[in-house]
């Protein structure tokens, strides 16, 4: 099988699967290039309300394919950062479902998702110090925002792997699931996500990611859109709300 990102949509949830089993799902240059336009297509699809990123089989992603670093490490890193930033800017909830190794570029992708669920036995590592690579500033800041400066330094300085329990304790993951339970929990969580207001989620994503110039924009969207009225009416009528606001086809980035 050629290395690739496969994808499908089911029940308003788009799933992207990292597939390169011969190299523990390492990301090739072509796979890095494939991710931004794929995310753009899902962002503009009103039928997609959430995204799941996972790896084929028992591994999430072992990082970048090291052979891609032999020609131009800077170019390879730029491709990884572009994919990571596209994932961060994705305007709908993104969930990383992690089994096995989530290392290097794989950890970058998981950190760029909004939520991270891991199966027991998963291992996490940020490993540029093993290769003499300077970790990108944007990726470093994102890591610090998740785990704090002390843990970020530990991960970056040592390039050691940590288990799922420590990842949970530091904030790198949100939940740990017993073996065999990850898919069930991801399905349950995404059902919840797609039932909630996309207006609330899109605004909250920008605000929690540090955007400070969109307060008036989102206030106007809330006042003009249907979700607030529907949410209040559903609460008073003791029924499930039917939210209809969706992300516009042309989506501003969070940068």
N, C-alpha and C positions, 0 to 999 in steps of 0.2 A: 504494500500500500504506500502510495506517495504521501509525504507529509502534507497535512492540510488542516484547515479549520472547517469542519462540517457543521451544519446548522439545520434547525427545523423550528417550526412554530406550532404550538399546540395549546389551545385554551388561553390565548392572549399572552403566552409566555414563549419568548424566543430562547432557544438553547444553542449555545455555541460550544462545540467539543474540540479540544486540542488533540490532534491525532498525529503522532509520530512515534509509534510504539518501539521502533528499533532503537530510538535514542531517548527513551523514557519521556516521550512527549516534549522534547526540546523544540523550541521555536526556531524555524529557519527564517531567512530573510524574506522569503515569499510569504510566509505565514504572518510575519509582522506587518508586511504591506497589505495583506488581505483584511486585517481586522478593522482599520478605520472606515473604509467604504461599507463594510458589512454593518458596522454599528450605525452609520449614517442612514442606511436603508431601513433599519429597525426603528431608528429615532423618528423617521418620517412616516411610519406605518401606524395609523390609528388603531389597527387591530392588535398591535403589540403593546402591552402595558407593563411588562417586566422582562428582565434578561437573566439567564443563568449561564455562567461560564464554568466549564468543568473539563476534566481530562479523560481520555479514553482509558478504560481498564482501571488498574489500581494505582495510577499516578496522575497527579494534577499536571505538573509541568516541571521538568528538571532544569529549566532556564533556557538561555539561548544556545543554539547549536554552536559549539566552540569553534567548529571549522569555519564559521562565518566571520570569526574575529581575525583570521590570519591575514586577510587582505587589507581591510580598513576597519580597525576597531572603532574609530570615531563614527564611521558611517553606520556600522552595525548598531552602535548604541543609539544613534539618532533614530533609527527605525524603531527600536524598542520604546524609546521615549514618546515618539509620535503615536504609537499604538496605545501606550499607557495613558497619554493625555486624552486620546479619543474616548477611551473607556471612562475616564474621570468625567469628561464633559457629557457623556450619555445622559439625557435628561430624564430617564425613567429608572426605577430601582434596578440595580444590578447586584446579583448574588453570586459569589464564588462558592462552588461546592467542591471541597478539597478532600482527596484521598491520597495517601502516600506522600511522595516528595513534592513540596512546593518551594522551589529553591531558585535563587537568582532572578532571572526574568520572570519566572513563574510567580515568585513572591511579589514582584512589581505589579503584575497583572491582578493578583488577588488583592493587594493593597489598594488598587485603583477602583475596585468594586465598592459598593456601599455596605454590603454585609458579607461576612465570611462564615460559612458553616464547615466544620471539619469532622471527618470520621476519626475515631480512636486509632492511634498508630500513625497519624499524619506527622510529617516532619517539615519544619520551616527553616529557611536560611537565606541570608542576604550575603552573597559570597564574592563581591568584587576584590576583596583583599587577597583571595587565593590566586588572582590573575593579574594583580597590579593595576587594576582599572579604577579610575575615579568615578564613584557612584554619582549619577546626575543630581544636581541641586534640587530640582523639583521632586525627584523620587525620595531624596533624603528628607525634605520637608514633610512629605506625605507620611513617611515612616515615623518621623518624630511626632506628628499629630496623632498617630494611632497608638504608639507605645511609649511615648515620652523620650526625652533625650538620653537618659541613662541606658535604657534597653536598646535604643537605636545605636548607641555607641558600642554596646556589647556585640550586637549582631554585626555591625560594620567592621569593627576592629578585629574580631576573632574569626569571622566567617564560619562560626560553629552552627550546627543545626540544633534547634530546640523542638521539644515534643509538643503535642497539641495542648497538654495541660498547662505548660508554661506560656504558650501562645495565648490561651484563654485568659490566664492571669494578667498578662501584660496588655490585653486589648487587641492583639493581632487577629484573634478570631472571636466570634460572638457566641457560638455554641459548639459543643462537642457531642457527636452522636455515636452510639455503639455501632459496632460493625454490622452492616446490613440495614441500618436505619436511616442512612443519609438521604437517599432518594425520597423516601417517604416524607421526611421532615422538609426537604426542599420543596416538594410538591405542596405540602400543607402551607408553608410560608408564602409561596408564590400565589396560592389561592387567596390568601389574605391580602397580599399586596395589590393584586389586580382588582380586588373589590373596593379598595379605598380610593379617595379622591386623588387623581393624577395632578390636579392643580396644587393641592397641599404638598404632594411629594416633590413636584418640580421646584416649587418655591423653597421648600425646606432643604432640598439638595444644594441649591445655589447658596443659601444662607449658611448652612453648616460647612460648606467648602470655602467660605470666606468672602463671598461676593458681597460688596457693601454699597453698590450703586443701583440696586434694583428694587428698593423698598416701594417706591411709587408705582413702578411697573406692576408688581404683583398685587398691590392694593387695588389698582384699576382692574386687573383681571378678575380678582375676587368679586368686586362690586358689579362688574358687567357680566360675569359668567353665571352658569346655572348651578354650580356645585354647592355653593353656600346655602342657597334657598332650598335645594333638594335635601341637603343634609339636615337642616333644621326641621323641614317638613317630615322627613322620615323619622326623626327622633320623636317628634310630637305624636306621630301616627303609629309609633311602635312597629316599624317595619324596616327592612333593609333598604338603605339608600341605593339609588340607581344613578351613579355619577356619570356624566357624559362629557365633561371637559377633557380635551386631549391636547397633547403637545402639538404646536403648529408644525407643519411640514418643514418650514424654514426655522431651524433651531439655533438661537445664539449660543455660543460657547460660554463656559463659565470663567474663562480667562480674561 
